[in-house]
Amino acid sequence: MANKEFYRLAKAYDIAFSDRDYIEECNFLEWIYSTHNKVVNPDNKTFLELACGPANHAREFVKRGWKSIGLDLSEDMIEYAKMKDNAEQTFCTYLVDDMVHFKVDSKVNFITNLMESISHITTNENLIQHLSSVADALVTGGIYLIEGTHPRYFFPDEEANIWEIEKDDIKVKIQFGAPNDDYDTVTQQWHVTTGFKIWEKGVLKDKSVSKSYHRFYLAQEMKLFIQLVDKFDAYWFYGNSLIPPRLLDDSEESDSFVIVLRKK
């Protein structure tokens, strides 16, 4: 599951991904929902963002007239998300829970799992339980969307993924992966080095390095998991987040692994 140390400084995490266009991403998410759902009452718009982090997608959905729930394992992230709610006067409901065994009080129409967070689920048993929990949380005809890693990146390379971004006099340097990180070819689990450094007005304020397990999934094995759970009546694999998106293939235009499932 997710490494809590890496997500401890929630604002730094939020800054690290602040270059994402959440409005355009939510345009795509709504297109997926409107295209594929078979909900009896689609206007009763309820949205659940799993592994929500700062809940930027859930908050944008509230602005579009949805009732949004954000779920995350990190209490720090949920508290930070609530602070952003207060600042923007856009309010979600929150749950501190894991995305494997979670339950919701009322079924929802649309669930997402974005930013490759599915990689935190590292065993067959937990993925099966996760898909079952998602299905139990969806209304009939509801949609589940996963933003995963393109299968071409199934085997980790030996280069660290490091980037820096600055916002409001705060600079954040993030590292995901290191050249000597262990990869178990039997369990398909990658023991990933993750870390961050934070500067405020040029002064180093905090830093952290930790390890966590991740697993990437291939398209064919994902098909088998979906069929094994047997709670979805249709699925689609896309290779990007354009409107309309490209079907998953091995071309340069296909650089993501977007999985869309519809509840039976």
Contacts in CASP RR format, 6 or more apart in sequence:
PFRMAT RR
TARGET T0000
AUTHOR 0000-0000-0000
METHOD contacts of the structure
MODEL  1
MANKEFYRLAKAYDIAFSDRDYIEECNFLEWIYSTHNKVVNPDNKTFLEL
ACGPANHAREFVKRGWKSIGLDLSEDMIEYAKMKDNAEQTFCTYLVDDMV
HFKVDSKVNFITNLMESISHITTNENLIQHLSSVADALVTGGIYLIEGTH
PRYFFPDEEANIWEIEKDDIKVKIQFGAPNDDYDTVTQQWHVTTGFKIWE
KGVLKDKSVSKSYHRFYLAQEMKLFIQLVDKFDAYWFYGNSLIPPRLLDD
SEESDSFVIVLRKK
1 73 0 8 1.000
1 98 0 8 1.000
1 100 0 8 1.000
1 120 0 8 1.000
1 121 0 8 1.000
2 51 0 8 1.000
2 73 0 8 1.000
2 74 0 8 1.000
2 117 0 8 1.000
2 120 0 8 1.000
2 212 0 8 1.000
3 194 0 8 1.000
3 210 0 8 1.000
3 211 0 8 1.000
3 212 0 8 1.000
4 73 0 8 1.000
4 74 0 8 1.000
4 76 0 8 1.000
5 208 0 8 1.000
5 210 0 8 1.000
6 13 0 8 1.000
6 194 0 8 1.000
6 195 0 8 1.000
6 196 0 8 1.000
6 208 0 8 1.000
6 210 0 8 1.000
6 212 0 8 1.000
7 13 0 8 1.000
7 53 0 8 1.000
7 74 0 8 1.000
7 76 0 8 1.000
7 77 0 8 1.000
8 74 0 8 1.000
8 76 0 8 1.000
8 208 0 8 1.000
9 76 0 8 1.000
9 196 0 8 1.000
9 198 0 8 1.000
9 206 0 8 1.000
9 208 0 8 1.000
10 53 0 8 1.000
10 54 0 8 1.000
10 74 0 8 1.000
10 76 0 8 1.000
10 77 0 8 1.000
10 79 0 8 1.000
10 80 0 8 1.000
10 81 0 8 1.000
11 80 0 8 1.000
11 170 0 8 1.000
12 170 0 8 1.000
12 172 0 8 1.000
12 196 0 8 1.000
12 198 0 8 1.000
12 206 0 8 1.000
13 53 0 8 1.000
13 54 0 8 1.000
13 77 0 8 1.000
13 196 0 8 1.000
14 54 0 8 1.000
14 56 0 8 1.000
14 80 0 8 1.000
14 84 0 8 1.000
15 165 0 8 1.000
15 166 0 8 1.000
15 167 0 8 1.000
15 168 0 8 1.000
15 170 0 8 1.000
15 172 0 8 1.000
16 163 0 8 1.000
16 165 0 8 1.000
16 172 0 8 1.000
16 174 0 8 1.000
16 196 0 8 1.000
17 115 0 8 1.000
18 165 0 8 1.000
18 167 0 8 1.000
19 165 0 8 1.000
20 56 0 8 1.000
22 56 0 8 1.000
22 57 0 8 1.000
22 60 0 8 1.000
23 60 0 8 1.000
24 241 0 8 1.000
25 57 0 8 1.000
25 114 0 8 1.000
25 241 0 8 1.000
26 57 0 8 1.000
26 60 0 8 1.000
26 61 0 8 1.000
26 64 0 8 1.000
27 243 0 8 1.000
28 241 0 8 1.000
28 242 0 8 1.000
28 243 0 8 1.000
28 245 0 8 1.000
29 57 0 8 1.000
29 61 0 8 1.000
29 110 0 8 1.000
29 112 0 8 1.000
29 145 0 8 1.000
30 64 0 8 1.000
31 243 0 8 1.000
31 244 0 8 1.000
32 143 0 8 1.000
32 145 0 8 1.000
32 245 0 8 1.000
32 258 0 8 1.000
32 260 0 8 1.000
33 109 0 8 1.000
33 110 0 8 1.000
33 143 0 8 1.000
34 42 0 8 1.000
35 244 0 8 1.000
36 143 0 8 1.000
36 234 0 8 1.000
36 236 0 8 1.000
36 260 0 8 1.000
36 262 0 8 1.000
37 109 0 8 1.000
37 110 0 8 1.000
37 141 0 8 1.000
37 142 0 8 1.000
37 143 0 8 1.000
37 262 0 8 1.000
38 140 0 8 1.000
38 141 0 8 1.000
38 142 0 8 1.000
38 262 0 8 1.000
39 109 0 8 1.000
39 139 0 8 1.000
39 140 0 8 1.000
39 141 0 8 1.000
39 142 0 8 1.000
40 139 0 8 1.000
40 140 0 8 1.000
40 141 0 8 1.000
42 109 0 8 1.000
44 109 0 8 1.000
45 61 0 8 1.000
45 65 0 8 1.000
45 66 0 8 1.000
45 67 0 8 1.000
45 109 0 8 1.000
45 110 0 8 1.000
46 66 0 8 1.000
46 67 0 8 1.000
46 68 0 8 1.000
46 69 0 8 1.000
46 106 0 8 1.000
46 107 0 8 1.000
46 108 0 8 1.000
46 109 0 8 1.000
46 110 0 8 1.000
47 58 0 8 1.000
47 61 0 8 1.000
47 66 0 8 1.000
47 67 0 8 1.000
47 68 0 8 1.000
47 69 0 8 1.000
47 108 0 8 1.000
47 109 0 8 1.000
47 110 0 8 1.000
47 111 0 8 1.000
47 112 0 8 1.000
48 68 0 8 1.000
48 69 0 8 1.000
48 70 0 8 1.000
48 71 0 8 1.000
48 104 0 8 1.000
48 108 0 8 1.000
48 110 0 8 1.000
48 111 0 8 1.000
48 112 0 8 1.000
48 137 0 8 1.000
49 55 0 8 1.000
49 57 0 8 1.000
49 58 0 8 1.000
49 61 0 8 1.000
49 68 0 8 1.000
49 69 0 8 1.000
49 70 0 8 1.000
49 71 0 8 1.000
49 111 0 8 1.000
49 112 0 8 1.000
49 114 0 8 1.000
50 70 0 8 1.000
50 71 0 8 1.000
50 99 0 8 1.000
50 102 0 8 1.000
50 111 0 8 1.000
50 112 0 8 1.000
50 113 0 8 1.000
50 117 0 8 1.000
50 134 0 8 1.000
51 71 0 8 1.000
51 72 0 8 1.000
51 73 0 8 1.000
51 99 0 8 1.000
51 113 0 8 1.000
51 114 0 8 1.000
51 115 0 8 1.000
51 117 0 8 1.000
51 120 0 8 1.000
52 58 0 8 1.000
52 70 0 8 1.000
52 71 0 8 1.000
52 72 0 8 1.000
52 77 0 8 1.000
52 81 0 8 1.000
52 94 0 8 1.000
53 72 0 8 1.000
53 74 0 8 1.000
53 77 0 8 1.000
53 78 0 8 1.000
53 80 0 8 1.000
53 81 0 8 1.000
54 77 0 8 1.000
54 80 0 8 1.000
54 81 0 8 1.000
54 84 0 8 1.000
55 68 0 8 1.000
55 70 0 8 1.000
55 72 0 8 1.000
55 81 0 8 1.000
55 84 0 8 1.000
55 85 0 8 1.000
55 92 0 8 1.000
55 94 0 8 1.000
56 84 0 8 1.000
57 112 0 8 1.000
57 114 0 8 1.000
58 68 0 8 1.000
58 69 0 8 1.000
58 70 0 8 1.000
58 81 0 8 1.000
58 92 0 8 1.000
59 68 0 8 1.000
59 81 0 8 1.000
59 84 0 8 1.000
59 85 0 8 1.000
59 88 0 8 1.000
59 90 0 8 1.000
59 92 0 8 1.000
61 68 0 8 1.000
62 68 0 8 1.000
62 90 0 8 1.000
62 91 0 8 1.000
62 92 0 8 1.000
63 90 0 8 1.000
66 110 0 8 1.000
67 93 0 8 1.000
68 92 0 8 1.000
68 93 0 8 1.000
69 92 0 8 1.000
69 93 0 8 1.000
69 94 0 8 1.000
69 95 0 8 1.000
69 104 0 8 1.000
69 108 0 8 1.000
70 78 0 8 1.000
70 81 0 8 1.000
70 92 0 8 1.000
70 93 0 8 1.000
70 94 0 8 1.000
70 95 0 8 1.000
71 94 0 8 1.000
71 95 0 8 1.000
71 96 0 8 1.000
71 97 0 8 1.000
71 99 0 8 1.000
71 102 0 8 1.000
72 78 0 8 1.000
72 81 0 8 1.000
72 94 0 8 1.000
72 95 0 8 1.000
72 96 0 8 1.000
73 96 0 8 1.000
73 97 0 8 1.000
73 98 0 8 1.000
73 99 0 8 1.000
74 96 0 8 1.000
75 96 0 8 1.000
78 94 0 8 1.000
78 96 0 8 1.000
81 92 0 8 1.000
81 94 0 8 1.000
82 94 0 8 1.000
85 91 0 8 1.000
85 92 0 8 1.000
95 102 0 8 1.000
95 104 0 8 1.000
99 113 0 8 1.000
99 117 0 8 1.000
99 120 0 8 1.000
99 121 0 8 1.000
99 130 0 8 1.000
99 133 0 8 1.000
100 121 0 8 1.000
100 126 0 8 1.000
100 129 0 8 1.000
100 130 0 8 1.000
100 133 0 8 1.000
101 129 0 8 1.000
101 133 0 8 1.000
102 133 0 8 1.000
102 137 0 8 1.000
103 133 0 8 1.000
103 136 0 8 1.000
103 137 0 8 1.000
104 137 0 8 1.000
107 137 0 8 1.000
107 138 0 8 1.000
107 139 0 8 1.000
108 137 0 8 1.000
108 138 0 8 1.000
108 139 0 8 1.000
109 138 0 8 1.000
109 139 0 8 1.000
109 142 0 8 1.000
109 143 0 8 1.000
110 142 0 8 1.000
110 143 0 8 1.000
110 144 0 8 1.000
110 145 0 8 1.000
111 134 0 8 1.000
111 137 0 8 1.000
111 138 0 8 1.000
111 143 0 8 1.000
111 144 0 8 1.000
111 145 0 8 1.000
112 144 0 8 1.000
112 145 0 8 1.000
112 146 0 8 1.000
112 147 0 8 1.000
113 144 0 8 1.000
113 145 0 8 1.000
113 146 0 8 1.000
113 147 0 8 1.000
114 145 0 8 1.000
114 147 0 8 1.000
115 147 0 8 1.000
116 147 0 8 1.000
116 148 0 8 1.000
116 149 0 8 1.000
117 147 0 8 1.000
118 146 0 8 1.000
118 147 0 8 1.000
118 148 0 8 1.000
118 217 0 8 1.000
119 148 0 8 1.000
119 149 0 8 1.000
119 214 0 8 1.000
119 215 0 8 1.000
119 216 0 8 1.000
120 212 0 8 1.000
120 213 0 8 1.000
120 214 0 8 1.000
121 127 0 8 1.000
121 130 0 8 1.000
121 215 0 8 1.000
122 187 0 8 1.000
122 188 0 8 1.000
122 189 0 8 1.000
122 213 0 8 1.000
122 214 0 8 1.000
122 215 0 8 1.000
123 187 0 8 1.000
123 215 0 8 1.000
124 225 0 8 1.000
127 217 0 8 1.000
127 225 0 8 1.000
128 225 0 8 1.000
128 228 0 8 1.000
128 229 0 8 1.000
131 225 0 8 1.000
131 226 0 8 1.000
131 229 0 8 1.000
131 231 0 8 1.000
131 232 0 8 1.000
131 261 0 8 1.000
132 229 0 8 1.000
132 231 0 8 1.000
134 144 0 8 1.000
134 261 0 8 1.000
135 144 0 8 1.000
135 229 0 8 1.000
135 231 0 8 1.000
135 232 0 8 1.000
135 263 0 8 1.000
135 264 0 8 1.000
136 231 0 8 1.000
138 144 0 8 1.000
138 263 0 8 1.000
139 263 0 8 1.000
140 263 0 8 1.000
140 264 0 8 1.000
141 233 0 8 1.000
141 262 0 8 1.000
141 263 0 8 1.000
141 264 0 8 1.000
142 262 0 8 1.000
142 263 0 8 1.000
143 260 0 8 1.000
143 261 0 8 1.000
143 262 0 8 1.000
143 263 0 8 1.000
144 232 0 8 1.000
144 260 0 8 1.000
144 261 0 8 1.000
144 262 0 8 1.000
144 263 0 8 1.000
145 258 0 8 1.000
145 259 0 8 1.000
145 260 0 8 1.000
145 261 0 8 1.000
146 257 0 8 1.000
146 258 0 8 1.000
146 259 0 8 1.000
146 260 0 8 1.000
146 261 0 8 1.000
147 241 0 8 1.000
147 256 0 8 1.000
147 257 0 8 1.000
147 258 0 8 1.000
148 216 0 8 1.000
148 217 0 8 1.000
148 256 0 8 1.000
148 257 0 8 1.000
148 258 0 8 1.000
148 259 0 8 1.000
149 216 0 8 1.000
149 217 0 8 1.000
149 256 0 8 1.000
149 257 0 8 1.000
150 239 0 8 1.000
150 248 0 8 1.000
150 254 0 8 1.000
150 255 0 8 1.000
150 256 0 8 1.000
150 257 0 8 1.000
151 216 0 8 1.000
151 217 0 8 1.000
151 218 0 8 1.000
151 219 0 8 1.000
151 257 0 8 1.000
152 250 0 8 1.000
153 216 0 8 1.000
154 216 0 8 1.000
154 218 0 8 1.000
155 183 0 8 1.000
156 177 0 8 1.000
156 181 0 8 1.000
156 183 0 8 1.000
156 190 0 8 1.000
156 192 0 8 1.000
158 179 0 8 1.000
159 179 0 8 1.000
160 175 0 8 1.000
160 176 0 8 1.000
160 177 0 8 1.000
160 178 0 8 1.000
160 179 0 8 1.000
160 193 0 8 1.000
161 175 0 8 1.000
161 176 0 8 1.000
161 177 0 8 1.000
162 173 0 8 1.000
162 174 0 8 1.000
162 175 0 8 1.000
162 176 0 8 1.000
163 173 0 8 1.000
163 174 0 8 1.000
164 171 0 8 1.000
164 172 0 8 1.000
164 173 0 8 1.000
164 174 0 8 1.000
165 171 0 8 1.000
165 172 0 8 1.000
165 174 0 8 1.000
166 172 0 8 1.000
169 200 0 8 1.000
169 201 0 8 1.000
170 198 0 8 1.000
170 199 0 8 1.000
170 200 0 8 1.000
171 198 0 8 1.000
171 199 0 8 1.000
171 202 0 8 1.000
172 196 0 8 1.000
172 197 0 8 1.000
172 198 0 8 1.000
172 199 0 8 1.000
173 196 0 8 1.000
173 197 0 8 1.000
173 198 0 8 1.000
174 195 0 8 1.000
174 196 0 8 1.000
175 193 0 8 1.000
175 194 0 8 1.000
175 195 0 8 1.000
175 196 0 8 1.000
175 209 0 8 1.000
176 192 0 8 1.000
176 193 0 8 1.000
176 194 0 8 1.000
176 195 0 8 1.000
177 192 0 8 1.000
177 193 0 8 1.000
177 194 0 8 1.000
178 192 0 8 1.000
178 193 0 8 1.000
181 190 0 8 1.000
181 191 0 8 1.000
181 192 0 8 1.000
181 193 0 8 1.000
182 190 0 8 1.000
182 191 0 8 1.000
183 189 0 8 1.000
183 190 0 8 1.000
183 191 0 8 1.000
184 190 0 8 1.000
184 191 0 8 1.000
187 215 0 8 1.000
188 215 0 8 1.000
188 216 0 8 1.000
189 213 0 8 1.000
189 214 0 8 1.000
189 215 0 8 1.000
190 213 0 8 1.000
190 214 0 8 1.000
190 215 0 8 1.000
190 216 0 8 1.000
191 211 0 8 1.000
191 212 0 8 1.000
191 213 0 8 1.000
192 211 0 8 1.000
192 212 0 8 1.000
192 213 0 8 1.000
192 214 0 8 1.000
193 209 0 8 1.000
193 210 0 8 1.000
193 211 0 8 1.000
194 209 0 8 1.000
194 210 0 8 1.000
194 211 0 8 1.000
194 212 0 8 1.000
195 207 0 8 1.000
195 208 0 8 1.000
195 209 0 8 1.000
195 210 0 8 1.000
196 206 0 8 1.000
196 207 0 8 1.000
196 208 0 8 1.000
197 204 0 8 1.000
197 206 0 8 1.000
197 207 0 8 1.000
198 204 0 8 1.000
198 205 0 8 1.000
198 206 0 8 1.000
198 207 0 8 1.000
199 205 0 8 1.000
217 225 0 8 1.000
217 257 0 8 1.000
219 237 0 8 1.000
219 248 0 8 1.000
219 257 0 8 1.000
222 237 0 8 1.000
222 259 0 8 1.000
223 235 0 8 1.000
226 232 0 8 1.000
226 235 0 8 1.000
226 261 0 8 1.000
231 263 0 8 1.000
231 264 0 8 1.000
232 261 0 8 1.000
232 262 0 8 1.000
232 263 0 8 1.000
232 264 0 8 1.000
233 262 0 8 1.000
233 263 0 8 1.000
233 264 0 8 1.000
234 261 0 8 1.000
234 262 0 8 1.000
235 259 0 8 1.000
235 260 0 8 1.000
235 261 0 8 1.000
235 262 0 8 1.000
236 247 0 8 1.000
236 259 0 8 1.000
236 260 0 8 1.000
237 247 0 8 1.000
237 248 0 8 1.000
237 257 0 8 1.000
237 258 0 8 1.000
237 259 0 8 1.000
237 260 0 8 1.000
238 245 0 8 1.000
238 246 0 8 1.000
238 247 0 8 1.000
238 248 0 8 1.000
238 256 0 8 1.000
238 258 0 8 1.000
238 259 0 8 1.000
238 260 0 8 1.000
239 245 0 8 1.000
239 246 0 8 1.000
239 247 0 8 1.000
239 248 0 8 1.000
239 249 0 8 1.000
239 253 0 8 1.000
239 254 0 8 1.000
239 255 0 8 1.000
239 256 0 8 1.000
239 257 0 8 1.000
239 258 0 8 1.000
240 246 0 8 1.000
240 253 0 8 1.000
240 254 0 8 1.000
240 255 0 8 1.000
240 256 0 8 1.000
240 258 0 8 1.000
241 256 0 8 1.000
241 258 0 8 1.000
245 258 0 8 1.000
246 253 0 8 1.000
246 254 0 8 1.000
247 254 0 8 1.000
248 254 0 8 1.000
248 257 0 8 1.000
248 258 0 8 1.000
END
